[in-house]
Amino acid sequence: METTTATAAGGEFTALCDRAWDVLVPARAGYLAGVSPHYDEVFDEVAQRARLSGSLGKADIAVLTVWKRLSARTPWAAVLMSRPDAEVRAVTARAVAAVRDTALPRGEAARAGRAVLGQLPGLRTGDALASAVLTAAAPGRMAVYDRRVQAALDALGFTLTPAPGRYGRYLRLLDGLLLHGGPRADGWTARDLDTALYWAGGNGPQPS
């Protein structure tokens, strides 16, 4: 059973969150101090184009692949690049609409958007690149997931398995963290949480 706001006992989850925030606050500060303020410029450009167009094309996905420092020397990259850009945009437009649908809870919107992206090569398995695409589509609502985020969650005592629907469960978990963060969560977004987890996951979080 995964540790989420829906499955964990209230007191147990609140205690986990309280310990997590002891790590997240300094981790976020470490991220801001340790990562160049220019690093996210290409991500911001993709997000701006997605905001205006309502979709992401092959060039946008290629940029996000580099931004996430993923390898493009894989069979899926050639298959994706062989697809018409209009076809790719038709798929991503549906994913963009899903994650921007504020009538859906954040986790459900994330699950829906992730399911749509599964139609594209390179986005069928794993959540690192798919989450980058969805976060560029809705940067104020979604968050990036990767192996460093997973390492931090594991170290902090949260359970997030690779079973289908992981990205939606991840966003629900972030909602729980924000809900139980108290004053320390003021002004934080899901994206702030993912950067803090990313930093903690590469620097050995030690919950008290």
N, C-alpha and C positions, 0 to 999 in steps of 0.2 A: 504494500500500500504506500503510495507516494505521500510525502509530507506537503500538503497543500492546505489552504485555509478551509477547504471543504472536507478534508479527511482527518486532519490532526485535531486533537483535543485543544480547545481554545487556549487553556493555560500553557500547554506544551508549545504551541505554535508562537504564542506571545513571547515566551521565554527565549525561544530560538531567535526570533526577530530582534529582541533586545540585545542578545549577544552579538548578533550579526551587525547591528548598527555600530557597535563598538569597533568593528573592523571596517565597515563601509565608509564612515566619515573620514578617517585618516587615509583610506585607500583612494577615495575620490580626490583628496588633497594631493596625494602622491601622483595620481594620474595627471592632474592639472599642472603640477610642477615638473613632471618627468617627460611629458609628451609635447612635442612642438605644437604651438598653436596653429601652425600651418598644415599639420598633418591631415586634418579633416576638410581641407579646402575642396578637394575633388568630390568628397561625399556631399558636401553642401551644394556644389554645382549640380550634381545629379538630382539631389532633393529639390532644388529650385526648378530644374527642367520637368521633373515629375509633377510638381505642383501646378505648373502651367499647362502641361500636356495631358495629365491624367493617366499616363502610362510610362513605362520604361522600355527602351529599345535595346538592341544588341550592343550598341556602343556603351550604353549606361551600365549594362551587366558586365561588360568587359572592364570598365573603370572600377566597378565595385570588386571585381575579382582581384585586381591589383591592390586596391585599398585594403582588402582583407588579407593580402599577401598569400593568396591561394595560387596553385599552379594551374596554368591554362594549357599545359602540355598533356592534356588528357583527351580521350576519345570524345567526351561529351562536348568539348569546346568546338571541335570541328563540326559535329552534328548541329549544334546550336547556330553556328555561323552559316550553315547551309540553309537554314530556315529563312523565309522572307521576313524582313523586319516588321512588316505589317502583321504577320501572323504572331510574332513574338509580342508585339504591342497589344494585340487583341486579347492575349492571355493576361499580360500584366495589367491591362486596364481593369479587368475583372478583379484581380487581386488588390489593386489600388482602391477600387470602390469598396471592397470588403473591409479592409483595415481602416478606412475612413468612415465607416458606417457607425456613427455614434449611438444609433439605436441598439447596437449590440454591445454587451460587455466587452471589455478589452480582450480578455482571453478568448472569447468566442470569435471576435473579429480576427484575431491572430490566427486561430485555427482555420477559419474560412479562407483567409488570404493564403495561408500556407498550402492548403489543399488545392487551390487553383494553380499555384506555381508548380505543383507536382507534374503538370502537363509538359513542362519544358525540360529539355536535356540539361543536366548539371544541377537541376533543382528538384529532382525526384527523391533523392535521399540526402540525409544530412541537413542541418539547419543553418550552417554558418553563412553561406552565400545567400540562401533564401531569406534569412532574417535581415541581412544587409539590404536586400531589395525592398523588403516590406518596411524597414525602418526609413529608407529613403523616401518611400511612398507616403509615410505618415510619421515624420521624425518627432512630433510632439506626443505620439501615442504608442508607437512600437519600440522595440529594443533589439539589440544585436545579441545573438547567442553564438558562443564558440567553445572550444575545449578549455580555454582558460576560465571562462565563466563557469563551466561545469566543474572544474577543479575547485573553484572558490565555493560553489554551492555544496559540494561534497564535504569540504573542510569545515564548513559552517554548520553541517548537520542536516541540511535539506536533501531530500531524495527527489531526483528528477531522472527517470529512466529514459532510454531511447525508444520506448514503445511508441507506436503511432500516436500522433497528436501532441508530441513533446512541446512544440513551439507554443501552442495554446496554453498548455499547463505551465510553461515557463512564465508567460505573461500573467497568468493568474497568481503565480507565486510572487512575482514582482508587485502586483497589486496588494498582496498581503503584507509585504514588507513596507510598502508606502503607508498602508492603513495602520500598521502597528508601530510606525516609526516615531510617533509623537512629534515634539518640536524639532527633533533632529531631521525629520523628513520634510520640513517646510521648504517649499521651493524646489524640491527634487522631482525629476521626471523619471519615467522608466529608462530613458536613455542615460540619465545620470547614474542610475543604479547599474546599468550594464557596464559602464566605464569603470565604476568602482569595483565591480566583480572581476572585470578583466584584469585590473591592476592587482587586486588581491590574489587572483588565480596564478599570477606569475611571480608573486612575492610572498608566498606561504602565509595565508591568513591564519592567525592563531587566536581563535575565540577564547574568551576567558571563561 
